[in-house]
Amino acid sequence: MPEAPNVSELLSTAVAALGGHERAGQVRMAEAVTEAMETEQHLLVQAGTGTGKSLAYLVPSLLHGDRVVVATATLALQHQLVERDLPRLVEAVKAQSDSWHGADTSYAVLKGRSNYACLHRIREGVPDDQGALDVVLPEGSLGKKVLELRTWAEDEAEQGGSGERDNAPRHTDREWRQVSVNHRECLGATKCPFGQECFAERAKEQAQRSHLIVTNHSLLAIDAIEGVPMIPEYDVVVIDEAHELTTRVTQAATDELWAAEVERAARRSQRHVDGSEADDLADAADALRAAMSEARTGRFDVIPADLGDALVLVRDAARTCVSAYPKGNDKGEDADAGRQQAKGAVQEVFATAERMAADLDSDVLWLTEGTERLPPRLCVAPLQVWGPMREKLLSEKTVVFTSATLMLGGDFSSVATSVGLKPSERVAEGAAAPATTGDAMPWRGLDVGSPFDYGKQAILYVARHLPPPGRDGLSGALLDEIVELVDAAEGRTLGLFSSRRAAEAAAEAVRERLPHLTTLAQGDAQLPELAAQFVGDPHTCLFGTLSLWQGLDVPGDTCQLVLIDRIPFPRPDDPLLSARQKAADQAGGNGFMQVAATHAALLLAQGAGRLVRTHTDRGIVAVLDPRLATARYGAFLKASLPPMWTTTDPAVVRQALTRLAHA
């Protein structure tokens, strides 16, 4: 029987079979991931763009003896892994069967229940406000789209498809809710007449049979931290895009409540509850609406008395209403489904109101402003997530964190602390792993570098001569600077702005003064359409906000200038980050550096990372905020960026852009 290859051999085989080239950083990372799995020691590994980190953790994962979970932040990476990387890797491995022994190459993708179409809801209907199942389609365009989704789901069921939302025809959140259920609304496989065909149950069964499971940060958080079993038992989790983890965990643990939601839960309960409990819940909704209308928007350090009383009223009324639901099922499947889903809505209201009415020691509560489409909402989120992550994930599993952006300020400490690891527990490179004592969690940090030569491929330009940014939008001097840089680049510009208003103002100025160029602003069309247009014509500019900072991959001559209008500090009125900053100050730390500067460093590094995506990319990252050069925290922020050649001379930058445009 042939010996199983070591990780370096298998990685080399896979890379060659896939037509790639060996990269030293990729090999280092694969060996470090293997060691972490074998020693059950946590690992943070920064791998720059172009390293090939997916293979560097997938190969060790296939070699590992127990089940491995890979969790990503974005759908794009999930698709890349499941649709491209894993199939090609498994095919390459199987083609080398003479040197491969004993590995389980099975894999599956697993998402939350609401990401799959629900055949019961599609075939039996959606509960109306009274909780009865209604098979009548909504009117107008909504009804047309829901019909299209229903037809698609039936085709998926007939053809053995996955029923996943990502594969469905284009739709809105509201349209998708007509064909899906959350975990509280679900009847369960044993009660549902379509349990054998259920897309979500089939995905769980496939995951149960698989060695490697690909999922997302949110589902991982629900499974590991909130304790709701969603993922089959596993030994190791690899968290890719780990710079996003704390944000996604926070989002998964954030709840919302508004008066209309409580009212609707009450109306749906009236059909199933014989006493006055549903009416009492409706009265509590009125009290909540009145209290919210009197409260100021923003974060509450102390809950206003009227609002606190209203939340207690909603909590108690919802608890009583849930208890009033009849036990058992003697009315047939349809009535049972309507009752289950109506009861689930009340349970959701109770859980959220109970959390909001509690002391705000571990949570942050705030009231949003209403918009044309959304009413004012109460929101509650955890003050920090590192504690639960340490207690419920890191103590139970071996965790590998990886991203192109993990060293902020040139060090792993900020990210390690945010996910629940203590800087004092770090094991020095080359040192033997210490014996684990008490609740200590040894971890290693590794930077495998990047295959790109940033010193030769990229220039960091800091516009030191500009005035510091103010609250009145983009200054005339800053707009002049943008126009001059874009003109020198002859388009080819990705503009990353701190607000939609700033992006639109810059786009308007460039359109007016450089009409021969095509200037696009986020919101002009859907992002994929804008990205395609940007890639298709080099004499194009694309200006936008947060989703462009992290979600756009445009290698080549299309993007030779990345503009950043200001250091992306969080807004002072951001309820959650301002609360975390205040808590850090009260604990004796530096809240600004621990929260605001770290947030800015992460986004700045992600934004700058849009420029160099291949070995042949060249260009300039222009930060039009002089504080990067003049403020004390500027050194921390610059240490978070790739090692680009740096200048503050605008003439040098314009000349470089002109040369690139005519190369």
C-alpha positions as CSV (number, residue, x, y, z in Angstrom):
1,M,0.0,0.0,0.0
2,P,1.6,3.3,-1.0
3,E,2.3,5.9,1.7
4,A,0.1,9.0,1.9
5,P,1.9,12.0,0.5
6,N,2.8,14.9,2.8
7,V,1.0,18.2,2.3
8,S,3.8,19.7,0.3
9,E,3.8,16.8,-2.2
10,L,0.0,16.8,-2.6
11,L,0.0,20.6,-3.0
12,S,2.7,20.4,-5.6
13,T,0.7,17.7,-7.5
14,A,-2.5,19.8,-7.3
15,V,-0.8,23.0,-8.4
16,A,0.8,21.3,-11.4
17,A,-2.4,19.5,-12.4
18,L,-4.3,22.8,-12.3
19,G,-1.7,24.5,-14.5
20,G,-0.3,26.8,-11.7
21,H,3.1,27.6,-10.4
22,E,4.6,26.8,-7.0
23,R,4.6,29.8,-4.6
24,A,6.7,29.8,-1.5
25,G,4.1,31.5,0.5
26,Q,1.5,29.0,-0.4
27,V,3.7,26.1,0.6
28,R,4.6,27.8,3.9
29,M,0.9,28.4,4.6
30,A,-0.1,24.8,3.8
31,E,2.6,23.4,6.1
32,A,1.5,25.8,8.9
33,V,-2.2,24.9,8.5
34,T,-1.2,21.2,8.7
35,E,0.8,21.8,11.8
36,A,-2.1,23.7,13.4
37,M,-4.5,20.8,12.7
38,E,-2.1,18.2,14.1
39,T,-1.1,20.2,17.2
40,E,-4.7,21.5,17.8
41,Q,-3.2,25.0,18.0
42,H,-5.0,28.1,16.7
43,L,-3.4,29.9,13.7
44,L,-3.6,33.4,12.2
45,V,-2.1,33.4,8.8
46,Q,-2.0,36.5,6.6
47,A,-1.7,35.6,2.9
48,G,-1.5,38.5,0.4
49,T,-3.5,38.6,-2.8
50,G,-2.1,36.1,-5.3
51,T,-0.8,33.6,-2.7
52,G,-3.3,31.0,-3.6
53,K,-4.5,30.6,0.0
54,S,-7.6,28.5,-0.9
55,L,-5.4,25.6,-2.0
56,A,-3.1,26.1,0.9
57,Y,-5.9,25.3,3.3
58,L,-8.0,22.9,1.2
59,V,-5.2,20.4,0.7
60,P,-4.5,20.1,4.4
61,S,-8.2,19.9,5.0
62,L,-8.6,16.9,2.7
63,L,-5.6,15.2,4.4
64,H,-7.0,15.8,7.9
65,G,-8.5,12.8,9.6
66,D,-11.7,14.4,10.8
67,R,-14.3,16.6,9.3
68,V,-13.2,20.2,8.5
69,V,-15.5,23.2,8.1
70,V,-14.5,26.1,5.9
71,A,-16.4,29.4,6.6
72,T,-16.3,32.4,4.3
73,A,-17.8,35.9,4.5
74,T,-18.9,36.4,0.9
75,L,-21.0,34.4,-1.6
76,A,-18.4,35.0,-4.2
77,L,-15.7,33.1,-2.3
78,Q,-18.2,30.3,-1.4
79,H,-19.0,29.9,-5.1
80,Q,-15.3,29.9,-6.0
81,L,-14.6,27.1,-3.5
82,V,-17.6,24.9,-4.4
83,E,-17.9,25.5,-8.1
84,R,-14.2,25.8,-9.1
85,D,-11.5,25.2,-6.5
86,L,-12.8,22.0,-4.8
87,P,-14.0,20.2,-8.0
88,R,-10.7,20.9,-9.7
89,L,-8.7,19.9,-6.7
90,V,-10.6,16.6,-6.2
91,E,-10.2,15.8,-9.9
92,A,-6.5,16.5,-9.7
93,V,-6.1,14.3,-6.6
94,K,-8.0,11.4,-8.0
95,A,-5.9,11.6,-11.2
96,Q,-2.9,11.0,-9.0
97,S,-4.4,7.9,-7.2
98,D,-1.1,6.1,-7.2
99,S,0.3,8.6,-4.8
100,W,-2.9,9.3,-2.9
101,H,-4.1,7.1,0.0
102,G,-6.8,7.3,2.5
103,A,-8.3,10.7,2.0
104,D,-12.0,11.5,2.0
105,T,-12.6,14.0,-0.8
106,S,-16.3,14.4,-0.2
107,Y,-17.6,18.0,0.3
108,A,-20.8,19.9,0.6
109,V,-22.1,23.5,1.0
110,L,-24.4,24.3,3.9
111,K,-26.4,27.5,4.5
112,G,-29.1,28.7,6.9
113,R,-32.6,27.4,6.3
114,S,-34.0,30.6,4.9
115,N,-31.4,30.4,2.1
116,Y,-33.4,27.4,0.6
117,A,-36.8,27.5,-1.0
118,C,-39.5,25.8,1.2
119,L,-41.7,23.4,-0.8
120,H,-44.4,23.4,1.9
121,R,-44.8,27.2,1.6
122,I,-44.7,27.0,-2.2
123,R,-47.3,24.3,-2.4
124,E,-49.5,25.0,0.6
125,G,-49.3,28.8,0.8
126,V,-48.0,31.6,2.9
127,P,-49.8,32.5,6.2
128,D,-52.0,35.5,6.0
129,D,-52.3,38.0,9.0
130,Q,-54.7,35.6,10.7
131,G,-52.3,32.7,10.4
132,A,-54.3,30.8,7.7
133,L,-52.4,29.4,4.8
134,D,-53.1,31.5,1.7
135,V,-52.3,30.0,-1.7
136,V,-53.4,33.2,-3.6
137,L,-50.4,34.9,-5.3
138,P,-49.7,38.6,-4.3
139,E,-50.8,41.1,-7.0
140,G,-48.8,42.9,-9.6
141,S,-45.1,42.5,-10.2
142,L,-44.6,40.8,-6.8
143,G,-47.0,38.1,-7.7
144,K,-45.3,37.6,-11.1
145,K,-41.9,37.2,-9.5
146,V,-43.2,34.9,-6.8
147,L,-44.8,32.7,-9.5
148,E,-41.4,32.6,-11.3
149,L,-39.7,31.6,-8.1
150,R,-42.3,28.9,-7.4
151,T,-41.8,27.5,-10.9
152,W,-38.0,27.5,-10.5
153,A,-38.2,25.7,-7.1
154,E,-40.5,23.0,-8.6
155,D,-38.0,22.5,-11.4
156,E,-35.2,22.3,-8.9
157,A,-37.1,19.6,-6.9
158,E,-37.9,17.6,-10.1
159,Q,-34.3,17.8,-11.3
160,G,-32.6,17.1,-7.9
161,G,-31.3,20.7,-7.7
162,S,-30.2,22.4,-4.4
163,G,-33.1,25.0,-4.2
164,E,-30.5,27.5,-3.0
165,R,-31.4,31.2,-3.1
166,D,-28.1,32.0,-4.9
167,N,-29.2,29.9,-7.9
168,A,-32.7,31.4,-8.1
169,P,-33.9,34.0,-10.7
170,R,-33.1,37.6,-9.7
171,H,-35.4,38.7,-6.8
172,T,-35.7,41.0,-3.8
173,D,-35.7,40.0,-0.1
174,R,-39.4,40.6,0.0
175,E,-40.0,38.3,-2.9
176,W,-37.8,35.6,-1.5
177,R,-39.7,35.6,1.9
178,Q,-42.8,34.4,0.0
179,V,-41.0,31.1,-0.9
180,S,-38.9,30.5,2.2
181,V,-39.1,30.0,6.0
182,N,-36.8,30.6,8.9
183,H,-36.0,28.0,11.5
184,R,-38.8,29.1,13.8
185,E,-41.4,28.8,11.1
186,C,-40.3,25.5,9.8
187,L,-42.5,22.5,10.7
188,G,-39.6,20.1,10.9
189,A,-38.9,17.2,8.6
190,T,-40.9,14.7,10.6
191,K,-44.1,16.8,10.5
192,C,-43.9,18.3,7.0
193,P,-45.5,16.3,4.2
194,F,-42.7,17.4,1.9
195,G,-39.9,16.6,4.4
196,Q,-38.4,13.9,2.2
197,E,-37.9,16.4,-0.7
198,C,-36.9,19.4,1.5
199,F,-33.9,21.3,0.1
200,A,-32.6,22.3,3.5
201,E,-32.9,18.8,4.9
202,R,-31.1,17.3,1.8
203,A,-28.3,19.8,2.2
204,K,-27.9,18.8,5.9
205,E,-27.9,15.1,4.9
206,Q,-25.2,15.8,2.3
207,A,-23.2,17.7,4.8
208,Q,-23.5,14.8,7.3
209,R,-22.0,12.5,4.6
210,S,-19.2,14.9,3.7
211,H,-15.6,15.3,5.0
212,L,-15.4,19.0,4.2
213,I,-18.3,21.5,4.6
214,V,-18.3,25.0,3.1
215,T,-20.5,27.4,5.0
216,N,-20.6,31.1,6.0
217,H,-19.5,33.1,9.0
218,S,-23.1,33.7,10.1
219,L,-24.1,30.0,10.2
220,L,-20.9,29.2,12.0
221,A,-21.8,31.8,14.6
222,I,-25.3,30.5,15.1
223,D,-24.0,26.9,15.4
224,A,-20.9,27.4,17.6
225,I,-21.7,30.6,19.6
226,E,-25.5,30.7,19.9
227,G,-25.6,26.9,20.4
228,V,-28.2,26.2,17.7
229,P,-27.1,22.9,16.1
230,M,-26.7,23.7,12.4
231,I,-23.5,21.9,11.3
232,P,-22.6,18.3,11.7
233,E,-19.9,17.6,14.3
234,Y,-16.4,18.8,13.1
235,D,-12.9,19.0,14.4
236,V,-11.3,22.0,12.7
237,V,-12.7,25.2,11.2
238,V,-10.8,27.3,8.6
239,I,-12.2,30.9,8.6
240,D,-11.3,32.6,5.3
241,E,-11.9,36.4,4.9
242,A,-11.3,36.3,8.7
243,H,-11.0,40.2,8.8
244,E,-14.8,40.1,8.4
245,L,-15.6,37.6,11.1
246,T,-16.4,39.9,14.1
247,T,-18.7,42.0,11.9
248,R,-20.6,38.9,10.6
249,V,-20.8,37.3,14.1
250,T,-22.2,40.7,15.4
251,Q,-24.7,40.8,12.5
252,A,-25.8,37.2,13.3
253,A,-26.4,38.2,16.9
254,T,-28.2,41.4,16.2
255,D,-32.0,41.5,16.6
256,E,-34.6,44.1,15.6
257,L,-38.1,45.0,16.8
258,W,-40.8,47.4,15.6
259,A,-44.4,47.9,16.4
260,A,-45.9,46.7,13.2
261,E,-44.1,43.3,13.6
262,V,-45.6,42.9,17.0
263,E,-49.0,43.8,15.6
264,R,-48.8,41.3,12.8
265,A,-47.7,38.5,15.2
266,A,-50.8,39.4,17.3
267,R,-53.2,39.3,14.3
268,R,-51.7,35.9,13.2
269,S,-52.3,34.5,16.7
270,Q,-56.0,35.5,16.9
271,R,-57.0,32.4,14.8
272,H,-55.2,30.0,17.1
273,V,-55.6,31.5,20.6
274,D,-59.1,31.3,22.2
275,G,-58.6,33.8,25.0
276,S,-57.6,37.5,25.0
277,E,-53.9,36.9,24.8
278,A,-53.6,37.9,21.1
279,D,-55.5,41.1,21.8
280,D,-53.2,41.9,24.8
281,L,-50.2,41.5,22.5
282,A,-51.8,44.0,20.0
283,D,-52.3,46.4,22.9
284,A,-48.6,46.0,23.8
285,A,-47.7,46.8,20.2
286,D,-49.6,50.1,20.5
287,A,-47.7,50.9,23.7
288,L,-44.4,50.2,22.0
289,R,-45.3,52.4,19.0
290,A,-46.1,55.3,21.4
291,A,-42.9,54.9,23.4
292,M,-40.8,54.7,20.3
293,S,-42.3,57.9,18.9
294,E,-41.3,59.7,22.1
295,A,-37.8,58.4,22.2
296,R,-34.8,60.0,20.5
297,T,-33.0,58.1,17.8
298,G,-29.5,56.8,18.4
299,R,-27.9,54.7,21.2
300,F,-29.4,54.4,24.7
301,D,-26.9,54.4,27.6
302,V,-30.0,54.0,29.8
303,I,-33.4,52.8,28.4
304,P,-36.0,55.6,28.8
305,A,-38.6,54.6,31.4
306,D,-41.6,54.6,28.9
307,L,-39.7,52.5,26.4
308,G,-38.5,50.1,29.1
309,D,-42.0,49.6,30.3
310,A,-43.3,49.0,26.8
311,L,-40.7,46.4,26.1
312,V,-41.6,44.6,29.3
313,L,-45.2,44.8,28.3
314,V,-44.4,43.2,24.9
315,R,-42.2,40.6,26.5
316,D,-44.9,39.5,29.0
317,A,-47.7,39.6,26.5
318,A,-45.7,37.5,23.9
319,R,-44.8,35.0,26.6
320,T,-48.4,34.6,27.6
321,C,-49.6,34.4,24.0
322,V,-47.1,31.6,23.2
323,S,-48.3,29.7,26.2
324,A,-51.9,30.0,25.1
325,Y,-51.3,28.2,21.8
326,P,-52.9,24.7,21.9
327,K,-50.7,21.7,22.2
328,G,-50.7,18.9,19.6
329,N,-52.2,18.7,16.2
330,D,-55.8,17.7,15.6
331,K,-56.8,20.1,12.8
332,G,-54.9,18.7,9.8
333,E,-51.6,19.6,8.2
334,D,-52.6,22.9,6.7
335,A,-53.8,24.3,10.0
336,D,-50.8,22.9,11.8
337,A,-48.4,24.7,9.4
338,G,-50.3,28.0,9.8
339,R,-50.2,27.6,13.6
340,Q,-46.6,26.7,13.7
341,Q,-45.6,29.7,11.7
342,A,-47.8,32.1,13.6
343,K,-46.5,30.8,16.9
344,G,-42.9,31.1,15.5
345,A,-43.6,34.9,14.9
346,V,-44.7,35.4,18.5
347,Q,-41.7,33.4,19.8
348,E,-39.4,35.7,17.8
349,V,-41.1,38.8,19.3
350,F,-40.8,37.4,22.8
351,A,-37.1,36.5,22.4
352,T,-36.2,39.9,21.1
353,A,-38.2,41.9,23.6
354,E,-36.8,39.9,26.5
355,R,-33.3,40.6,25.3
356,M,-34.0,44.4,24.9
357,A,-35.7,44.7,28.3
358,A,-32.7,43.2,30.1
359,D,-29.8,45.2,31.5
360,L,-27.5,46.7,28.9
361,D,-24.3,45.3,30.4
362,S,-23.5,43.0,27.5
363,D,-25.7,44.5,24.7
364,V,-26.1,47.8,22.9
365,L,-29.6,49.1,22.2
366,W,-30.5,51.9,19.8
367,L,-33.4,53.3,17.8
368,T,-33.0,53.9,14.0
369,E,-34.6,56.7,12.1
370,G,-37.5,55.7,9.9
371,T,-37.2,55.9,6.1
372,E,-39.8,55.9,3.3
373,R,-39.5,52.1,3.1
374,L,-38.7,51.2,6.7
375,P,-40.3,52.3,10.0
376,P,-38.2,53.2,13.0
377,R,-36.7,50.1,14.6
378,L,-35.2,49.1,17.9
379,C,-31.9,47.2,17.4
380,V,-29.9,45.3,19.9
381,A,-26.4,43.9,19.3
382,P,-23.6,42.4,21.5
383,L,-21.2,45.0,22.9
384,Q,-18.3,42.6,22.1
385,V,-18.1,39.1,20.5
386,W,-14.6,38.0,21.5
387,G,-15.8,36.6,24.8
388,P,-18.4,34.2,23.3
389,M,-16.0,33.3,20.5
390,R,-13.3,32.4,23.0
391,E,-15.6,30.4,25.3
392,K,-17.7,28.6,22.7
393,L,-15.6,28.3,19.6
394,L,-11.9,28.6,20.4
395,S,-12.2,26.3,23.5
396,E,-14.0,23.6,21.5
397,K,-12.4,23.6,18.0
398,T,-9.0,24.2,16.3
399,V,-9.4,27.4,14.4
400,V,-7.4,28.7,11.4
401,F,-8.0,32.3,10.6
402,T,-6.8,33.6,7.2
403,S,-7.1,36.7,5.1
404,A,-5.0,39.1,3.1
405,T,-5.6,41.7,5.9
406,L,-4.9,40.4,9.4
407,M,-1.9,42.5,10.5
408,L,-3.2,45.9,11.4
409,G,-0.5,48.4,12.4
410,G,2.0,45.7,11.3
411,D,0.9,43.3,14.0
412,F,-1.6,40.5,14.6
413,S,-2.6,41.8,18.1
414,S,-5.7,43.8,17.1
415,V,-7.3,41.1,15.1
416,A,-6.3,38.3,17.6
417,T,-7.9,40.3,20.4
418,S,-11.1,40.9,18.5
419,V,-11.6,37.1,17.9
420,G,-10.9,36.1,21.5
421,L,-7.2,35.3,21.5
422,K,-4.8,37.1,23.9
423,P,-1.6,38.6,22.5
424,S,0.2,37.2,25.6
425,E,-0.7,33.6,24.5
426,R,1.1,33.9,21.1
427,V,3.8,31.3,20.5
428,A,6.9,32.8,19.0
429,E,7.9,31.5,15.5
430,G,10.2,28.5,15.9
431,A,9.3,28.0,19.5
432,A,7.8,24.7,20.7
433,A,4.2,24.7,21.7
434,P,3.8,25.2,25.4
435,A,1.8,22.8,27.5
436,T,-1.7,24.0,27.7
437,T,-2.6,25.0,31.3
438,G,-5.9,26.3,32.6
439,D,-7.8,28.3,30.0
440,A,-4.8,29.4,28.0
441,M,-5.1,29.1,24.3
442,P,-1.7,29.2,22.5
443,W,-1.8,30.5,19.0
444,R,0.7,31.3,16.2
445,G,0.7,34.2,13.8
446,L,2.3,33.8,10.3
447,D,2.7,36.3,7.5
448,V,3.5,34.4,4.3
449,G,3.8,37.7,2.4
450,S,2.7,38.3,-1.2
451,P,4.0,37.2,-4.6
452,F,3.7,40.8,-5.7
453,D,6.5,43.4,-5.6
454,Y,4.5,46.3,-4.2
455,G,7.6,48.6,-4.1
456,K,7.9,48.4,-7.9
457,Q,4.2,47.8,-8.8
458,A,2.5,50.5,-6.7
459,I,2.9,54.0,-5.4
460,L,1.1,55.3,-2.2
461,Y,0.4,59.0,-2.7
462,V,-0.7,61.0,0.4
463,A,-2.1,64.4,-0.6
464,R,-0.4,66.2,2.3
465,H,-1.0,69.7,0.8
466,L,-4.8,69.4,1.0
467,P,-6.8,70.7,3.9
468,P,-8.1,68.1,6.4
469,P,-11.6,66.8,5.5
470,G,-14.5,68.6,7.1
471,R,-18.2,68.0,7.6
472,D,-19.4,70.0,4.7
473,G,-18.6,67.5,2.0
474,L,-15.7,67.5,-0.5
475,S,-13.8,70.8,-0.6
476,G,-13.1,72.6,-3.9
477,A,-9.4,71.8,-3.5
478,L,-10.1,68.1,-3.1
479,L,-12.4,68.1,-6.2
480,D,-9.7,69.8,-8.2
481,E,-7.2,67.2,-7.1
482,I,-9.5,64.4,-8.1
483,V,-10.1,65.9,-11.5
484,E,-6.4,66.4,-12.1
485,L,-5.5,62.8,-11.1
486,V,-8.3,61.3,-13.2
487,D,-7.3,63.4,-16.2
488,A,-3.7,62.2,-15.9
489,A,-4.9,58.6,-15.7
490,E,-7.3,59.1,-18.6
491,G,-10.0,57.3,-16.6
492,R,-8.9,53.9,-15.2
493,T,-10.0,55.1,-11.8
494,L,-11.7,53.4,-8.9
495,G,-13.0,56.0,-6.4
496,L,-13.6,54.8,-2.9
497,F,-15.6,57.3,-0.8
498,S,-16.7,57.6,2.7
499,S,-20.3,58.4,1.8
500,R,-22.7,58.2,-1.1
501,R,-23.0,62.0,-1.2
502,A,-19.2,62.4,-1.6
503,A,-19.1,59.8,-4.4
504,E,-21.9,61.5,-6.3
505,A,-20.3,64.9,-5.8
506,A,-17.0,63.7,-7.2
507,A,-18.7,61.9,-10.1
508,E,-20.6,65.1,-11.0
509,A,-17.3,67.2,-11.0
510,V,-15.5,64.7,-13.2
511,R,-18.4,64.4,-15.6
512,E,-18.6,68.2,-15.9
513,R,-14.9,68.9,-16.4
514,L,-13.8,65.7,-18.2
515,P,-16.8,64.9,-20.4
516,H,-14.7,62.7,-22.8
517,L,-14.5,60.1,-20.0
518,T,-17.2,57.8,-18.8
519,T,-17.9,58.3,-15.2
520,L,-20.1,55.9,-13.2
521,A,-21.4,56.3,-9.7
522,Q,-22.7,53.6,-7.4
523,G,-26.5,53.6,-7.7
524,D,-26.5,54.3,-11.5
525,A,-27.1,50.6,-12.0
526,Q,-26.6,47.2,-10.2
527,L,-23.1,46.7,-9.1
528,P,-22.3,43.7,-11.4
529,E,-23.5,45.8,-14.4
530,L,-21.3,48.8,-13.3
531,A,-18.3,46.5,-12.7
532,A,-18.7,45.0,-16.2
533,Q,-18.9,48.5,-17.8
534,F,-15.8,49.6,-15.8
535,V,-13.8,46.5,-17.0
536,G,-15.0,46.9,-20.5
537,D,-13.6,50.4,-21.2
538,P,-10.3,51.7,-19.7
539,H,-11.4,55.3,-20.1
540,T,-13.9,54.8,-17.3
541,C,-14.2,55.9,-13.7
542,L,-16.3,54.1,-11.1
543,F,-17.0,56.0,-7.8
544,G,-18.8,54.3,-4.9
545,T,-18.8,53.4,-1.2
546,L,-18.4,50.4,1.1
547,S,-19.2,47.6,-1.2
548,L,-16.5,48.7,-3.6
549,W,-13.9,48.9,-0.9
550,Q,-14.0,45.1,-0.4
551,G,-16.0,43.4,-3.0
552,L,-14.5,44.4,-6.4
553,D,-11.8,42.5,-8.2
554,V,-10.6,44.3,-11.4
555,P,-7.1,43.2,-12.4
556,G,-5.4,44.7,-15.4
557,D,-5.2,48.1,-17.0
558,T,-8.8,48.9,-16.1
559,C,-7.8,50.1,-12.7
560,Q,-4.5,52.1,-12.4
561,L,-5.7,54.6,-9.9
562,V,-7.5,54.0,-6.6
563,L,-8.8,57.2,-5.0
564,I,-9.6,57.3,-1.3
565,D,-11.2,60.5,-0.2
566,R,-10.6,60.3,3.5
567,I,-9.5,57.9,6.2
568,P,-12.5,55.6,6.7
569,F,-13.1,56.2,10.5
570,P,-16.5,55.0,11.7
571,R,-19.2,57.7,12.0
572,P,-19.2,59.3,15.5
573,D,-22.9,58.4,15.8
574,D,-22.4,54.8,14.9
575,P,-24.2,53.2,17.9
576,L,-22.3,50.0,18.2
577,L,-18.8,51.2,17.4
578,S,-19.2,54.3,19.6
579,A,-20.3,52.0,22.5
580,R,-17.3,49.7,22.0
581,Q,-15.0,52.7,21.9
582,K,-16.5,54.1,25.2
583,A,-16.2,50.7,26.8
584,A,-12.6,50.4,25.8
585,D,-11.9,53.8,27.4
586,Q,-13.7,52.9,30.6
587,A,-11.6,49.7,30.8
588,G,-8.4,51.8,30.8
589,G,-7.6,51.3,27.1
590,N,-7.4,53.7,24.2
591,G,-10.8,53.4,22.6
592,F,-9.9,55.5,19.6
593,M,-6.9,53.3,18.7
594,Q,-8.6,50.0,19.7
595,V,-11.9,50.6,17.8
596,A,-11.9,53.6,15.4
597,A,-8.3,53.4,14.2
598,T,-8.5,49.6,13.9
599,H,-11.7,49.9,11.9
600,A,-10.1,52.5,9.6
601,A,-6.9,50.5,9.2
602,L,-8.9,47.4,8.1
603,L,-10.9,49.3,5.5
604,L,-8.0,51.3,4.2
605,A,-6.0,48.0,3.7
606,Q,-8.9,46.4,1.9
607,G,-9.4,49.5,-0.3
608,A,-5.7,49.8,-1.2
609,G,-5.8,46.0,-2.0
610,R,-8.1,46.7,-5.0
611,L,-5.1,48.0,-7.0
612,V,-2.6,45.2,-7.4
613,R,-4.4,41.9,-8.2
614,T,-1.8,40.3,-10.6
615,H,2.0,40.3,-11.2
616,T,1.5,42.8,-14.1
617,D,-0.7,45.4,-12.4
618,R,0.7,48.8,-11.9
619,G,-0.7,52.0,-10.4
620,I,-1.3,54.5,-7.6
621,V,-3.3,54.4,-4.4
622,A,-4.1,58.1,-3.7
623,V,-5.2,58.9,-0.2
624,L,-6.6,62.5,-0.3
625,D,-6.6,62.9,3.5
626,P,-3.4,64.6,4.8
627,R,-3.9,63.1,8.2
628,L,-2.3,59.9,7.0
629,A,1.0,61.9,6.8
630,T,0.5,64.3,9.6
631,A,-1.5,62.6,12.5
632,R,0.2,60.5,15.2
633,Y,-2.0,57.5,14.2
634,G,-0.9,57.8,10.6
635,A,2.0,55.5,11.2
636,F,-0.3,52.8,12.5
637,L,-2.6,53.1,9.4
638,K,0.3,53.1,6.9
639,A,1.8,50.0,8.6
640,S,-1.5,48.2,7.8
641,L,-1.0,48.8,4.0
642,P,1.1,46.8,1.5
643,P,4.7,48.1,1.3
644,M,4.2,50.5,-1.6
645,W,6.7,53.3,-2.5
646,T,5.4,56.4,-0.9
647,T,5.3,60.1,-2.0
648,T,3.5,63.3,-1.1
649,D,4.4,65.1,-4.4
650,P,1.4,65.5,-6.7
651,A,3.6,66.3,-9.7
652,V,5.4,62.9,-9.4
653,V,2.1,61.1,-9.3
654,R,0.5,62.8,-12.3
655,Q,3.7,62.0,-14.3
656,A,3.5,58.4,-13.2
657,L,-0.2,58.2,-14.2
658,T,0.5,59.7,-17.6
659,R,3.3,57.3,-18.3
660,L,1.0,54.3,-17.3
661,A,-1.8,55.6,-19.5
662,H,0.4,55.7,-22.6
663,A,2.4,52.5,-21.8
